[in-house]
Amino acid sequence: MKNILFLNFLLIVLFGCSEGKSTEMKDMKTYSNKTEKAVFAGGCFWCIEAPFESIDGVVSVISGYSGGKEKDPSYREVSRGTTGHVEAVQVEYDPAVISYSEILDIYWKQFDPTDVGGSFHDRGPQYESAIFYKDEMQKKVAEESKARLNKSGIFKKPIATRIEKFTSFYPAEEYHQDYYKKNPEHYKSYKKGSGRQDFILGLWGDLSVSKYMKKDKTNLKKELNELEYKVTQQNGTERAFDNKYWDNHAKGIYVDIVSGEPLFSSKDKFESGTGWPSFVKPIDPRYLNKVVDNSHMMTRVEVRSHFGDSHLGHVFMDGPEPTNLR
């Protein structure tokens, strides 16, 4: 699935890539009346559930069991490793806000996908990683996402995560749901002690710590020209086909001119015919904030940079298949 963004891009410049942190706009759960579900496993479900809870467009996250034939298994039964089930999560999301591909981008950063036979210090088939696709679209996107990760060279060993057709999902016991909220100290201790936390920090960096800061309006008015300030701070729009980057073909990373945070890669840029730079997806959906915009007698999803809070543009619902987004 491709989440196509048409952006006002005077505020973006080509620069080097760095990490950002997760989004703050937690109220942006749904935009359309349609939701879809993604099911996958990455070891202990506590640690896969928690990162998705604050993502824009995610409606709910449930810890449970999937992949086996036994009906409605208990935690004790699954933990024996004989049911065929793995600890998994079901993510319900609004595809008008976040795409399946973006969901997978977040998923890959929560565990070691090269680990065979378990996950970190949790060993056994019940802790192996897997993506359970609901339809052919999800299968295709999952296979492409896995292939990109293999090709990226980020991991020295091949990706071991299997991709299987979804059969069933059984919610886990209530005490497992939102475990990171109910038992925060034990959750933090477990994530650290298992080796998961250090692995994620070492490979992807700390998304909760930011080097990107928004400057005050006085300094911004001095550093930005009139149009740059109007677009980023006052939700203005550049003229189509009359802006710096709509026809730019240089390789690099597009970043926020206000904060310097990375937003999009040139490899994800495509020709939309609109006169503005357009991308199939962001570097990481957590770098963007999305909020419903009811201005100008219409309802749209506005896209803003997370740290700089710069206006980037809008996502529309009248685009091409398969997402109908533009």
N, C-alpha and C positions, 0 to 999 in steps of 0.2 A: 504494500500500500504506500502511496506517495502523498505526503501532505504538502501541497503546493502553496507557497507563500508568495504573494505579490507585495513588495515592500517599497516604502519611501526610503531611498537609500543615499541621500546626500550625507547622512550621519555616519555612513559606514566607510572605513578605509581598509586597505590591504595591510596586514601586519602579521606578526608571529602568533602562534597559538599557545594559550595557557588554560588552566582549569578554572571553573567557576563553582558556584554552589547551587543548592536546590532552590526552587521558586518559593516566593512568599505568598502569592495570591492563592490561598487555599480555598477560597470561595468559588473559584471557577471550576466546578465539578462537571456540569453539563451545559450544553448549548442547544443541541437538537433534542428531539424526543427519542432518538435511537441510541441504544448502547450495544456494545459487543463484549465478548468475554475471551480472555486469554488465560491459558493454563500452562504452567511450567514449573519445573523443580530445579533447585540449586542447593541441595543440602538442607539443613535445618530450616523449616518453614518460617520460624520466627524472624530469621535474618533476611528472608526474601520478602516477607510481607511488609515489614516496617518501611523500607525505602520508597514504596509506591504510595503510601498513605497521603503524602503531601504533594503529589504530582497533579498539576492542572489537568483536568479531563478524566481523572480516575474517580469513579463513583464509589467503588467499594473494593476491598481486598479481603479474601477469606483464606485462612490456612486449612489444609485438608490433605486428602489422600487420592492418588490417581495412578492409573497405569496397570492395575491388577484386575483380577476377575472376582475376587471375594467381595460380596456386597456389604456395604456399611461397616467397614472394619474399625476396630478400636485402635487407639495409639499403642496399646500393649501388643496387639496382634501385629501391627505394621512394624513395630520396633524389632520383632524377631527376625525380620528379613525374609519371611517365607510366603507372604501374601501376593507378591508381585507388584504391590503398590509402593510408591515413593512419597515422601513428604513433599507436598506441592502447594502452590497458591493459585487461586482464581482471581484474576483482576478484571473487574467490570469497568469499562471505559467508554467515553463518548468519542467516536472516531472523527467527529467534527472539530474536536479540540486537540486530540493526540492520536497519532496513527499507530497501527500495530508494529510497524517498523521502529518507531520511536520507543514504544514499550520494550521491544527487544533490546534496543540500544542501552536502556537502563538496566535491564535484566543481566546482560553480559558482565556488567561492572560490579556485581554483587557476590561473585564466587570465582573459583578457579575452574573454568570449563575444560581444562585438560586433565583433570583428576579422574582417574579410573578406579572404580570400586568404592566410592564414597565421596566425602567432602570434608577437607581439613581433618580434624581428629575424629570426626564421625565416620565410621567405616561400615560398609555393608551396602547391599543393593538398594535398600530403602532410602539411602542418602545420595544416590547417583543423580546426575543432572539430566533433564529431558525437557523437550518442548512438545506439547500435545496440541496438534493443529485441529481446528474445528472444521475447516473447509479447504478447498484447493488454493484459495487466495492466501490463507495463513501458511499453508505448506510451502508455497512458492516463496513468500516473503521470508519465512524462517530459513529455508535452504539458502537463499541469497545472502541473508544476514550472517549465517554461519560461514559461508564461503568467503565473504569479505573479511571476517575476523581471522580466518585461517590465513588468508593472503596478506593481511596487514603486517605480519611479522611481530606482532606484540607478544605472542607466546612462542616459545621455542619448540614446544611439543604440539601435536595436532589437537584440534578441538574434539573432545570425546562426547560432548553432549549429543544425545540421540534425538531424532525428530520422529515422532510417532503419531498416528491417528488417535484422536481423542475418543475414549470410550465412556468414561464415567469420572465424576468427581464427588467425593464425599467429604463434607465439612468435618474438621477435627472437633474434638471436645471444646466446650466453651472456654475452659481455662487456657487453651492455646491461642485463642483469638486476641489480637491486640496485646500480645504478651509484653512487647516493649513498653507499653503504657502501664500495664498492671504490675509489672515487676521490673522497673527500669534498672535498678542496680544489678540484679541477677542477669538481666539481658546484656548489659554492658560488659559485665564480667565474663559471661559466656562467649560473647563475640570476640573479646580480646583474647581470652584463654584458648579458644579453639584455633587461633591463628588467622581467622578470617579478616579481622580488622587490620592487622599489620600487612596482610597480603594486598588488600584493597588500597590502603594508603601508599604502599610502596609502588604499586603499578599505576594507579589512577590519580593519586594525590588526595588531599583533604578538601572535599567539596564544601565543608562547613567554614573554611577559613578563606577569606578573600583579600587579594591584593588590589582589587578594583574598587575605587571609591568615586562617588559622584561629587563633583565640585559644587560650591554654592553658586547661586544664580549670578552674583556680582562677577565672579571670575569667569563663569560661562559666557556672559555677555561680552567680556573682554577678549576671550579666546575664540569664540565662534563668530562667523559672519552673520548677517541678518537672516539669510535663508536657513542656514544651519540651525540657528537658534529657534526660528519659527517652526521648523520641522520637528526637532527633537523635544523642545520644551512646550510648544503650543499646538502640537498635533497637526502641523501643517502638511502640505503635500507638494512635492516637486512637480514640475511640468513633465509630462510623459515624453519620451524620446529626446529630452533636453536636460539630461543630468549626467553626472560623471561616470556612473558605473553600469548603466543599462546595457551597453554594448561592450563592456570590458571582458577580455578573454585571458587576462594574465592569471597565472596560478598563484594561489595564496589563500590566506584566511581573511574573511571580512570581520572587522571588529567594530565595537561601538566607539564613535569619535569622542564621546563624553567620558567614558570610564576605561576604555581599552579592552573590555572583556570580549572574548572570541564568540562569534555568533554562527557564521556559516563558512563552509569550505567551497572553493571554486569548483571542486570536482562534483559538487551537488547542484551547480548552477545550470539552468536550462533556458531556452529561448521561449518566452511566453507570448510574445507579440504584443505586450501591453505597454512597452516603453519604460518599464522599471525592472531592475534585477530580480530574478525569481529563482527560488531554490526548492528542491524536492523535500529537503528536511534541514533542520539545524544541526550543528555539531553535536549538541546535546540538548534535548528538550528542557532540561532544568536550567539552561541559560536564559530562557524566555519566560516572561509572565504573560498570561492571556486573560482577558477580561471582556465581558459583554459590553458593547458600545451601542447605545440607543440614540446616538446623535443623528441629525439630518433626516429624521423621520424614517429611519431604518434600523434594523438590528444586525450587528456584525460582531465578530470576534476581533478585538484589537490586540496587537502583539507589541510588547514592550520589552526592552532589555532588563535583565534582573537587577544588576547592580547600578547601572546608570539611570534606570527608569526612563530611558529614551523611547519616544514613540517611533516604531518601526513600520507600521502599516496595519493591514487587516487580512484576515482569512475570510473568503467568501464561499458560499454553498452552491455556486452555479458553475463549477469547473468541470473538467473532463472526468471520465471513468478512470479507475474504479472508485475513487473517493468522492467525486463530485466537488472537490475543494479547489479553490484557487486563491 
